[in-house]
């Protein structure tokens, strides 16, 4: 019966939910900081107002929101930037990956590693734009590989969004 206490189960579930919540807060914080570059007043900056609204939907503390906005005014801080990556995924699907990072080289290396591990590769920016006009379908075995790739990219903190030409 050892190791089967109710507290042990609750502790593990709480650790998982806290980790996921922290990842969401980190992504939203980077979005707020990026939007605040265009102006720190949400009344005159609609992208900042939207980012703050998204943060409030998931109950992000006001202190975290204010800290993310203040990062823009700190000159010695590394400022986040948007990184757009094009890739060719399993089954020949086209991917557009958007990341927000303060270290472009590290993030590119991490994304490239994830793509390599999931039978995908980087391509020249803009070279797959024509593929987004075709919605494509794939067989179930390829779909499983694609789902694993999307999950791995979602787990990477700095990846903000992934768009594909996969028919849903």
C-alpha positions as CSV (number, residue, x, y, z in Angstrom):
1,X,0.0,0.0,0.0
2,X,3.0,2.3,0.2
3,X,3.1,5.2,-2.2
4,X,-0.6,5.2,-2.7
5,X,-1.7,7.9,-0.3
6,X,-4.2,10.5,-1.5
7,X,-1.8,13.4,-0.7
8,X,0.9,11.8,-2.9
9,X,-1.6,11.7,-5.8
10,X,-2.7,15.3,-5.2
11,X,0.9,16.5,-4.9
12,X,1.8,15.0,-8.3
13,X,-1.3,16.5,-10.0
14,X,-0.7,19.9,-8.5
15,X,2.9,19.8,-9.7
16,X,1.8,19.1,-13.3
17,X,-0.9,21.8,-13.3
18,X,1.5,24.4,-11.7
19,X,4.1,23.6,-14.4
20,X,1.5,24.1,-17.2
21,X,0.2,27.3,-15.6
22,X,3.8,28.6,-15.3
23,X,4.4,27.9,-18.9
24,X,1.2,29.8,-19.9
25,X,2.2,32.7,-17.7
26,X,5.7,32.8,-19.3
27,X,4.3,32.9,-22.8
28,X,1.8,35.6,-21.9
29,X,4.5,37.6,-20.2
30,X,6.6,37.6,-23.3
31,X,3.6,38.6,-25.4
32,X,2.9,41.5,-23.1
33,X,6.5,42.7,-23.2
34,X,6.7,42.4,-27.0
35,X,3.4,44.4,-27.3
36,X,4.6,47.0,-24.8
37,X,7.5,47.9,-27.1
38,X,4.9,49.8,-29.2
39,X,3.7,51.8,-26.1
40,X,3.1,51.0,-22.5
41,X,-0.4,52.5,-22.3
42,X,-3.0,49.9,-23.1
43,X,-5.5,52.6,-24.1
44,X,-3.3,53.8,-27.0
45,X,-1.8,50.3,-27.8
46,X,-4.5,47.8,-28.8
47,X,-2.1,44.9,-29.1
48,X,-1.0,45.5,-25.4
49,X,-4.6,45.7,-24.4
50,X,-5.4,42.4,-26.1
51,X,-2.3,40.7,-24.5
52,X,-3.4,42.0,-21.0
53,X,-6.9,40.8,-21.7
54,X,-5.6,37.3,-22.6
55,X,-3.5,37.3,-19.4
56,X,-6.5,38.2,-17.3
57,X,-8.6,35.4,-18.8
58,X,-6.2,32.8,-17.3
59,X,-6.0,34.8,-14.0
60,X,-2.4,36.0,-14.4
61,X,-1.6,38.2,-11.3
62,X,-1.5,41.9,-12.0
63,X,2.0,42.0,-10.5
64,X,3.2,39.7,-13.3
65,X,1.6,41.8,-15.9
66,X,3.1,45.0,-14.6
67,X,6.6,43.3,-14.4
68,X,6.3,42.3,-18.0
69,X,5.5,45.9,-19.1
70,X,8.4,47.3,-17.0
71,X,10.8,45.0,-18.9
72,X,10.6,47.3,-21.9
73,X,11.9,50.3,-19.9
74,X,14.9,48.4,-18.5
75,X,17.7,49.0,-20.9
76,X,20.1,46.4,-19.5
77,X,17.5,43.6,-20.0
78,X,17.5,41.5,-23.1
79,X,14.5,42.6,-25.1
80,X,12.3,39.9,-26.5
81,X,11.8,39.7,-30.3
82,X,9.5,37.8,-32.6
83,X,11.1,34.9,-34.5
84,X,9.3,33.4,-37.5
85,X,10.4,29.9,-38.7
86,X,9.2,27.9,-41.7
87,X,9.5,24.2,-41.7
88,X,8.5,21.1,-43.6
89,X,6.9,18.5,-41.3
90,X,6.0,14.8,-41.5
91,X,3.9,13.9,-44.6
92,X,5.1,17.1,-46.4
93,X,3.0,19.5,-44.4
94,X,4.0,23.2,-44.3
95,X,4.6,24.8,-40.9
96,X,4.9,28.4,-39.8
97,X,6.3,28.6,-36.2
98,X,6.2,31.9,-34.3
99,X,8.4,32.3,-31.2
100,X,9.1,35.1,-28.9
101,X,12.6,35.1,-27.5
102,X,15.3,37.1,-25.9
103,X,18.0,34.9,-27.4
104,X,17.5,34.2,-31.1
105,X,20.3,31.6,-31.5
106,X,19.2,29.5,-28.5
107,X,15.6,29.4,-29.6
108,X,16.6,28.5,-33.2
109,X,18.7,25.6,-31.9
110,X,15.9,24.3,-29.7
111,X,13.4,24.5,-32.5
112,X,15.7,22.8,-35.0
113,X,16.4,20.0,-32.5
114,X,12.6,19.4,-32.0
115,X,12.1,19.4,-35.8
116,X,14.9,16.9,-36.3
117,X,13.6,14.6,-33.6
118,X,10.2,14.6,-35.3
119,X,11.1,13.9,-38.9
120,X,10.9,17.6,-39.9
121,X,13.3,20.2,-41.2
122,X,13.8,24.0,-41.5
123,X,13.4,25.6,-44.8
124,X,14.1,29.1,-46.2
125,X,11.7,31.7,-44.9
126,X,8.8,32.2,-47.3
127,X,9.6,29.2,-49.4
128,X,6.5,27.3,-48.4
129,X,4.0,30.2,-48.7
130,X,2.4,28.6,-51.8
131,X,1.6,25.5,-49.8
132,X,-0.8,27.3,-47.5
133,X,-3.3,27.7,-50.4
134,X,-3.8,23.9,-50.4
135,X,-5.4,22.2,-47.4
136,X,-3.9,18.7,-47.2
137,X,-4.9,15.5,-45.4
138,X,-2.6,12.7,-44.2
139,X,-2.9,9.1,-43.2
140,X,-3.4,8.2,-39.5
141,X,0.2,7.1,-38.9
142,X,1.6,10.4,-40.2
143,X,-1.1,12.3,-38.2
144,X,0.3,10.7,-35.0
145,X,3.8,12.0,-35.9
146,X,2.3,15.4,-36.5
147,X,0.5,15.4,-33.2
148,X,3.7,14.5,-31.4
149,X,5.6,17.3,-33.2
150,X,2.9,19.9,-32.3
151,X,3.0,18.7,-28.6
152,X,6.8,19.0,-28.5
153,X,6.6,22.5,-30.0
154,X,3.9,23.5,-27.6
155,X,6.0,22.3,-24.7
156,X,8.9,24.6,-25.8
157,X,8.3,27.8,-23.7
158,X,9.2,30.3,-26.3
159,X,7.1,28.9,-29.2
160,X,4.0,31.0,-29.3
161,X,2.0,29.7,-32.3
162,X,2.3,27.0,-34.9
163,X,0.2,27.2,-38.1
164,X,0.1,24.4,-40.7
165,X,-1.6,23.6,-44.0
166,X,-3.1,20.5,-42.5
167,X,-6.8,20.1,-43.1
168,X,-8.6,19.8,-39.8
